Amino acid sequence: MSIEFLYPLITEAIRRAEALEDLGAPGAQSAYLEVSLLEERIAKFLPACDPEGALARRGAVRAALAAKDIARAQSLGERFLAEADCGASLRAELLQLSEQADRSAPAPRKRTA
């Protein structure tokens, strides 16, 4: 699948996710997961130093958070932060999103004897 094919898909997915969220519809979370998956695909085509590549990385993590898929948000954040060409601005934003994901993660259950 080419990046030219992905751009219209991501535009439509974002519109759908935002509309469902505005309506309070139950499908909003799954729509945001679709956005995250598409943004991740775009990020594979473009380096982090490219403005569109950076946008795709931020978008993938943000959409995973909106989808309430905290594990995915954390995983993407870690992976994107490990990229060598991740600039200071992107790194700061990804760290902020990773911290937000960490705060959103459910607390570990305490074991009872």
PEVENZI-V42450 format. One record per residue. SS is DSSP state (~ for helix, > for strand, _ for the rest). OMEGA is omega in degrees with one decimal (999 if undefined). Layout:
BEGIN
ss = {SS:SS}
omega = {OMEGA:OMEGA}
END
This chain:
BEGIN
ss = {_:_:~:~:~:~:~:~:~:~:~:~:~:~:~:~:~:~:~:~:~:~:~:_:_:_:_:~:~:~:~:~:~:~:~:~:~:~:~:~:~:~:~:~:~:_:_:_:_:_:~:~:~:~:~:~:~:~:~:~:~:~:~:~:~:~:_:_:_:~:~:~:~:~:~:~:~:~:~:~:~:_:_:_:_:_:_:~:~:~:~:~:~:~:~:~:~:~:~:~:~:~:~:~:_:_:_:_:_:_:_:_:_}
omega = {-177.0:178.9:178.1:177.7:-176.7:-176.1:178.0:178.3:-178.7:177.8:-180.0:-179.6:178.2:178.2:-179.0:-178.9:180.0:178.9:178.9:177.7:178.9:179.5:-175.3:-177.0:-178.5:-178.9:-176.2:-177.9:179.8:176.3:177.2:175.7:176.0:177.0:-179.4:179.7:178.9:177.6:177.9:177.9:178.1:179.8:178.6:-179.4:-170.8:177.6:-179.8:-179.2:176.4:-179.4:178.6:176.9:176.9:178.6:-180.0:179.8:177.2:-179.1:179.7:-179.2:179.8:-179.1:176.3:175.8:179.2:178.0:-177.3:176.2:-173.1:179.9:177.9:179.3:179.5:-178.8:178.9:179.5:179.1:-178.5:-178.7:177.2:-178.4:-179.4:-175.0:-175.7:177.8:-177.6:-176.2:-178.9:178.5:179.5:-179.9:179.5:178.9:176.2:178.5:178.5:178.1:176.7:177.0:177.8:179.5:178.5:-178.1:-177.6:178.2:178.2:178.6:179.0:176.7:179.0:175.9:-177.6:999}
END
